[in-house]
Amino acid sequence: MDSATRDSWNSLSVAAVSDALDRRGITGQCLGIRPLSAGFRLLGNAVTVRYAPCGSEAGTVGDYIDEVQAGEVVVLDNGGRLDATVWGDILTEVAHRRGIAGTVIHGACRDVARSLQLGYPIFSRGATMRTGKDRVQVEACNVPVSLGEVRIEPGDLLFGDADGVVAVPKTRQREVLEIALQIEARENQIREAVAAGMRLEDARRAAGYHALQRRAPGKD
């Protein structure tokens, strides 16, 4: 991603991107996954890891981190489990040191304080003190995974802020970005009109507010 494109994404909110996804008929809202801090933001391409319950011999839970590159987002699918964590302070420290953009977990993390101290963005379904070691293990890396009802392919774009996380398929990023920027511009138009004294109802009508996220006819 070039710097101009990154700046364009960073000028947006997750809400605007969510509306753009709706307009294109793309399911990308990762519902129920929240940031540990409202100040956390993340933007980067997904490196995926799928977990499964341990077999007769327990496997590894986190050695994949050595292969993740700066600017990428770690996406962990632990089936939404809240009773066994798959991310803790050591992984947070390593990821922060390596310049990884953040972590998104369909499940739970722990050692929340370390994430907050370092300002390392973690988005998850919750937190627990209970280790995943000898309970879950890495099943596969860089394979399709699930964040709830959203399918994540390696390389998909993950974008998060205080409202949560959205995923944009790697083949649809340009069109979603363009629509999100249009939506943001229309909403700014409404704000400016209201600040100048126009009634909100009239400002919304003039900007086509109620159709901003409506799926475009004939679009996939």
GIPEUR-V797875 format. One record per residue. N is the residue number from 1. SS is DSSP state (H for helix, E for strand, C for the rest). Layout:
n:N ss:SS
n:N ss:SS
This chain:
n:1 ss:C
n:2 ss:C
n:3 ss:H
n:4 ss:H
n:5 ss:H
n:6 ss:H
n:7 ss:H
n:8 ss:H
n:9 ss:H
n:10 ss:H
n:11 ss:C
n:12 ss:C
n:13 ss:C
n:14 ss:H
n:15 ss:H
n:16 ss:H
n:17 ss:H
n:18 ss:H
n:19 ss:H
n:20 ss:H
n:21 ss:H
n:22 ss:H
n:23 ss:H
n:24 ss:C
n:25 ss:C
n:26 ss:C
n:27 ss:C
n:28 ss:C
n:29 ss:E
n:30 ss:C
n:31 ss:C
n:32 ss:C
n:33 ss:C
n:34 ss:E
n:35 ss:E
n:36 ss:C
n:37 ss:C
n:38 ss:C
n:39 ss:C
n:40 ss:C
n:41 ss:C
n:42 ss:E
n:43 ss:E
n:44 ss:E
n:45 ss:E
n:46 ss:E
n:47 ss:E
n:48 ss:E
n:49 ss:E
n:50 ss:E
n:51 ss:E
n:52 ss:E
n:53 ss:E
n:54 ss:C
n:55 ss:C
n:56 ss:C
n:57 ss:C
n:58 ss:C
n:59 ss:C
n:60 ss:C
n:61 ss:C
n:62 ss:C
n:63 ss:H
n:64 ss:H
n:65 ss:H
n:66 ss:H
n:67 ss:H
n:68 ss:C
n:69 ss:C
n:70 ss:C
n:71 ss:C
n:72 ss:C
n:73 ss:E
n:74 ss:E
n:75 ss:E
n:76 ss:E
n:77 ss:E
n:78 ss:C
n:79 ss:C
n:80 ss:C
n:81 ss:C
n:82 ss:C
n:83 ss:C
n:84 ss:C
n:85 ss:E
n:86 ss:C
n:87 ss:C
n:88 ss:C
n:89 ss:H
n:90 ss:H
n:91 ss:H
n:92 ss:H
n:93 ss:H
n:94 ss:H
n:95 ss:H
n:96 ss:H
n:97 ss:H
n:98 ss:H
n:99 ss:C
n:100 ss:C
n:101 ss:C
n:102 ss:E
n:103 ss:E
n:104 ss:E
n:105 ss:E
n:106 ss:E
n:107 ss:C
n:108 ss:E
n:109 ss:E
n:110 ss:C
n:111 ss:C
n:112 ss:H
n:113 ss:H
n:114 ss:H
n:115 ss:H
n:116 ss:H
n:117 ss:H
n:118 ss:H
n:119 ss:C
n:120 ss:C
n:121 ss:C
n:122 ss:E
n:123 ss:E
n:124 ss:E
n:125 ss:C
n:126 ss:E
n:127 ss:E
n:128 ss:C
n:129 ss:C
n:130 ss:C
n:131 ss:C
n:132 ss:C
n:133 ss:C
n:134 ss:C
n:135 ss:C
n:136 ss:E
n:137 ss:E
n:138 ss:E
n:139 ss:E
n:140 ss:E
n:141 ss:E
n:142 ss:C
n:143 ss:C
n:144 ss:C
n:145 ss:E
n:146 ss:E
n:147 ss:E
n:148 ss:C
n:149 ss:C
n:150 ss:E
n:151 ss:E
n:152 ss:E
n:153 ss:C
n:154 ss:C
n:155 ss:C
n:156 ss:C
n:157 ss:E
n:158 ss:E
n:159 ss:E
n:160 ss:E
n:161 ss:E
n:162 ss:C
n:163 ss:C
n:164 ss:E
n:165 ss:E
n:166 ss:E
n:167 ss:E
n:168 ss:E
n:169 ss:C
n:170 ss:C
n:171 ss:C
n:172 ss:C
n:173 ss:H
n:174 ss:H
n:175 ss:H
n:176 ss:H
n:177 ss:H
n:178 ss:H
n:179 ss:H
n:180 ss:H
n:181 ss:H
n:182 ss:H
n:183 ss:H
n:184 ss:H
n:185 ss:H
n:186 ss:H
n:187 ss:H
n:188 ss:H
n:189 ss:H
n:190 ss:H
n:191 ss:H
n:192 ss:H
n:193 ss:H
n:194 ss:H
n:195 ss:H
n:196 ss:C
n:197 ss:C
n:198 ss:C
n:199 ss:C
n:200 ss:H
n:201 ss:H
n:202 ss:H
n:203 ss:H
n:204 ss:H
n:205 ss:H
n:206 ss:H
n:207 ss:H
n:208 ss:C
n:209 ss:H
n:210 ss:H
n:211 ss:H
n:212 ss:C
n:213 ss:C
n:214 ss:C
n:215 ss:C
n:216 ss:C
n:217 ss:C
n:218 ss:C
n:219 ss:C
n:220 ss:C
